Amino acid sequence: MIVVTGAAGFIASNLVKKLNSEGYKDIILVDDFSNLEKENNHNTVTYTKKVDRDIFIEWINSNYEHIQFIFHLGARTDTTEFDYAIFEKLNVNYSKDIWNKCCEFAIPLVYASSAATYGDGSLGYDDNHEIIDRLQPLNPYGESKNEFDKWALKQDKKPFFWAGLKFFNVYGPGESHKKRMASVVLHAHKQIKQNGIVKLFRSHNEKYNDGEQLRDFIYVKDIADVCVFLLENRKHSGIYNLGTGKAQTFKNLAEATFRALNKPVNIEYVDIPKDIRDKYQYFTEANMNKLRSIGYHKSFNNLEQGVSDYVTNYLESEL
């Protein structure tokens, strides 16, 4: 059986759906399932059992012989939360417990890291193990993800196959429960439907015009495809970037959303909230050569394709 942590959440629930479509049905869903806003993410998938995240580590001890693979995608992902103790508990220590169990019972592991580990990008966006110790994330969330990456690389005992995936800016179905932290596509769709205007952050960096801040936006279905590839190709352990490799502006993203709705472009710029202004990334772009080098050759959805599918087949159908 395959274990997916964070299974009620955004990325993990899309992975479970992808696994189902590929014929994988014996799946263990791990999460805190008390949030009813996430219920739609897991009430239509095929699975064997739900396990509460608080008892999962102990559950492994009794069920390890049946576990084929663990996708550890559960995490606290709120970049506006500044209490590091929360991240240390859920993103660092919990991940260490899962890693150690995978070592003990010879279970392959894929876990979620983040592009937030790159901080302001001054060291670039190469998934080179040698720079990970020198990265300086801009917020406690990114710090927690980088701390685990550093810890994993220093371990003498490692799962026989493992991969850490640095997710860049992910968007797609199943993210509505994330509220403020949901993608700009979701917020843009709501704003266009309500008043025909999309509000984007004004630039507070003289190098970038308003709306010209650049991010590597990746559709969640592409994330799921890569995860299945690693499940079926367990040869090259390490930490990998997972973006499209092509940065796009927030203005590009908003325009794609307007086009998906056949509405005229109407963008208004507002100040970045002060609580995140000095922690804001103005540019991210994944170097994808490493993942390509191990045999992943499928093309990624470009912004137009991903936004069109998300808006047309999911956001509009939910209304």
Buried (B, 14 or more C-beta within 10 A) or exposed (E): BBBBBBBBBBBBBBBBBBBBEEEBEEBBBBBEBEEEEBEBBBEEBEBBEEBEBEEBBEBBEEBBEEBEBBBBBBBBBBBEBBEBEBBBEBBBEBBBBBBBBBBEBEBBBBBBBBBBBBBBBEBEBBBBBEEBEEBEBBBBBBBBBBBBBBBBBEEEEBBEBBBBBBBBBBBBBBBBBBEEBBBBBBBBBBBBEEEEEBBBBBBBEEEBEBBBBBBBBBBBBBBBBBBBBBBEEBEBBBBBBBBBBBBBBBBBBBBBBBBBBEEEBEBEBEEBEEEBEEBBBBBBBBBBEBBEEBEBEEEBBBBBEBBBBBBEEBBEEEE
